[in-house]
Amino acid sequence: MAAQVNIVEVRSKLADTINRVAYGGERVVLERRGQGVAALVSMEDLELIEALEDEADVRAALKARREKGEVPLSAIKARLGMK
């Protein structure tokens, strides 16, 4: 479970909060008016998130390749206003 910290509190304890994330492996949800607005995660967690996103992109691309029908490059360029 991620620690939830108000943004005002984080401002006064930024270095401590960063150390908790970087060295303690904590995840910190930044809140404004009781609502989560952002999160601080370790570089290790960020790398995992990005790897999962890359994996999802590959799966989507493979699925798209299996679908029938093609769109010519010229049609894509025309749609984007390219020559």
C-alpha positions in Angstrom: 0.0 0.0 0.0 1.3 3.4 -0.9 1.7 6.1 1.7 -0.6 9.0 1.1 0.9 12.5 1.8 -0.6 15.9 1.4 1.4 18.1 -1.1 1.8 20.8 1.5 3.5 18.3 3.8 5.7 17.0 1.0 7.0 20.5 0.3 8.3 20.8 3.9 9.8 17.3 3.9 10.8 16.8 0.2 14.3 15.4 0.9 12.9 12.9 3.5 10.1 11.8 1.2 12.5 11.3 -1.7 14.8 9.2 0.5 11.8 7.1 1.6 11.0 6.4 -2.0 14.6 5.9 -3.3 16.1 4.0 -0.5 13.1 2.6 1.4 11.2 1.4 -1.6 8.1 3.2 -0.5 5.5 4.5 -3.0 4.1 7.8 -2.1 0.8 9.2 -3.4 0.6 13.0 -3.4 -2.7 14.3 -2.4 -4.5 17.6 -2.9 -7.7 18.2 -1.0 -7.8 14.5 -0.2 -7.5 13.3 -3.7 -4.5 11.5 -5.2 -2.9 13.6 -8.0 0.5 12.1 -8.5 2.8 9.4 -7.2 6.5 9.2 -6.3 8.0 5.8 -7.2 11.5 4.4 -7.1 13.5 4.1 -10.4 13.1 0.4 -10.1 9.3 0.7 -10.0 9.4 3.1 -12.9 11.5 0.7 -15.0 9.0 -2.1 -14.2 6.0 0.2 -15.2 7.8 1.1 -18.5 8.6 -2.6 -19.2 4.9 -3.5 -18.7 3.9 -0.7 -21.0 6.4 -1.8 -23.7 5.1 -5.4 -23.4 1.5 -4.2 -23.8 2.5 -2.2 -26.9 4.1 -5.3 -28.5 1.0 -7.4 -27.8 -1.2 -4.7 -29.4 1.1 -4.4 -32.4 1.1 -8.2 -32.9 -2.7 -8.2 -32.6 -3.0 -5.4 -35.2 -0.7 -7.3 -37.6 -3.1 -10.3 -37.4 -6.1 -8.2 -38.3 -7.4 -8.2 -41.8 -7.1 -5.2 -44.0 -4.4 -2.7 -44.6 -4.1 1.0 -44.9 -1.7 2.3 -47.5 1.0 4.6 -46.3 -0.2 7.2 -48.8 -3.6 7.2 -47.0 -2.0 7.7 -43.6 0.1 10.5 -44.9 -2.9 12.2 -46.5 -4.9 11.9 -43.2 -1.9 13.5 -41.4 -1.5 16.3 -44.0 1.9 15.0 -45.1 3.2 14.9 -48.6 
